[in-house]
Amino acid sequence: MTLPELPQNRALLDLLRQQGVRQERGAYAYEGWELHAHPDLVERLDDLAPPWPVLAMFGVPVLAAKGIAAVVAWGTGILLVRLPGAPAEPLELAEPCPPLTDPGQGWYSVCPWQSELHSAESKAQLSLLIRHALSHAATLSEDDDSIDGQGRPVQAPDARKGKAAGRRPSREQGGRGRRR
């Protein structure tokens, strides 16, 4: 599975293509490309979003929702997350990754280790941040009836609520109702 060529992915894919180096074999080969993320960071990303499939794009691990990139593991200590606004404190930011992290681009650079937080708190905060990024990316999709990251159809919740949700219409609503 790869990241589709969509306008929402264009800036990321352009950047990844520029730095991508084909490498079929070797210690730093990653799905046919030279790995551009530390192996510990790849493992960390997998640990933070365990059920979500990691896409290998030009040697970089990416998480996506409905075909839109949401999270990228970069270098030795950067998680790029796509969000509607900057991550809230106490999350420690990482060095920027222009042009993605330029103002108005919607990408933010965070430290994947969060050394100021307790290990369990760090994992919880980052996992939540990744879920927010995946949810946000899904909202950027133009495909209303897409599938989720695990290949399951995305379904809208039932619009009917309460006890009456499963009932037939009454006579007043034009239904047949029950004869006595």
N, C-alpha and C positions, 0 to 999 in steps of 0.2 A: 504494500500500500504506500502511495506517495501523496504528497501535498499537491492538490490541483492548481493549475495555472489560473487563478482568480485574481481580480483587481485587488482584493483585500490582502492577498499574499505577495503581491508584486514586489514591494520594497524588500521584504525578507528574502524572497527567492533571488532577486538581483544581487543582494549582498552575499548570499551563500554561494551562488554561482561564481562570483568574482574570486572568492577565496578557496573554492573547491579544487582538490587535486585528486585525480583518479589514482587509486592504489588497490589492486586486487588482493595482494598478500602482504603479510608482515604484521608486526606487533600492533601497529596503529592503523590497520585497515578496518573500516567500518562500512559494511554493506557496499564495498567496491570503491570507497573513497577514503582519503586520509582523514582520520579522526581529528576533529577540531574542538574536542571537549575532553577534559581529563577523564580517564576511566572511572575514578571515584565519583566524579560529578554525574556521569551517566548512571551509575548505580544509585546515587542519591535521588536523581529524578525518578527513577523507577520505584524507589522506596516511598517517595512522596505521593505518587499517583499510581499505586499498584495495579488497579484493574484497567488502567488506560493504556492503549497501545502506543508505543514510542515509534515514531517514524524516523527513518534515517534519511536526511536530506543533505546531500553533498558533504557528508561526513559530520553532520551536526544532528543531535537528537532533538526532535520536535514533538510536541503534543498538539493535537488539533481537535476541534469540534465542528462537525458539519462541514469539514473541508477547509476550515479557516484556522490558521496557525494561532496558537494561544500561549505556548510556553516553549522556550528554547534554552538548552544547556550549552553554554559557550565558554570556551577557554578552561581555566582552572577554577574559577570562582564566580561565575556569573550565571544567574537565571534571568532570562528576559521574559517578562510577563506582559501580556496585552490586557489592559484594563481601561475602563472609562475615566479613571483618575488615579493619581499617585497612591501607592500603597500606604496604609496608615501606620503610624508608629505602634509598636516598638520595633518594627522591621528595619533592619540595617540595609541601606542601599549599597549597591556595588558600583564600580566605575561604569560610566556611561558607554554605550556602544553606538556611536553615530553611524549612519543617519537615523537608525531606528529609534533611538532614545531622544532625538531632537524634540523640542517642544511641539506639541500638536500631533505627533505621530502615533501616540497611544501605546507605546512600549516603555516599560520601566525595568530598570536593572536592579536586582536584589541579590544579596549575598545568600548562597544556598546553605550556609552553615550556621548563620545567626549566633555567633560566639557570645553575644551578650545575654542570650536566653538559655535557660535550662534545656537540655537535650529534648525532653518530651515536649516542652512548650514550643521549642523551635520547630520541631516536626509538625506539631498541630497547627501552628500559625502558617507555616509554608504550605502545608496540605490544603488549608482553607484558601489561601491566596491562589493556589493552582486551580482549585474548584471554581473560584470566582473568575479567573482568567478563561477557563473553559466555557463557563456559562456566558460570559461576555462575548467570546468569539462566536458562540452559537447564535447569538442575537445579530451578529454581523452578516450571517448567511442569508442569501435571498431564496434559499430552498426551504419552503415551509414543511414539506413532507419528507425530510431527509432521514438519515439513520444516525444513531448516536455513535460514539467512539468504539462501542463494542458490537456494532453491526445490527443493533436492534432498532426497529422503527420508532421514531419519536411520535408519541401520540398526545393529542390535546386532552386535557381533563374533561370529564363529563360535565356538561353545562348544567344539567339538572341537579338540584340539591334537595336534601331533606328526605322525609319518608315518602313523599309523593313521587319520587324519581322513578320508581318502578311501576307505578299504577297506570291503568288505562285512563283515557280521558273520561270525564263525567258527562252526563247528558247535557249539562249547561255549556260544556265546551264543544258540543257537536258530536260527541262520541255516543256509542250505543248504550253504555252503562250496563248494569246488571238487572235483569227482570226478576220480579218477585212474584 
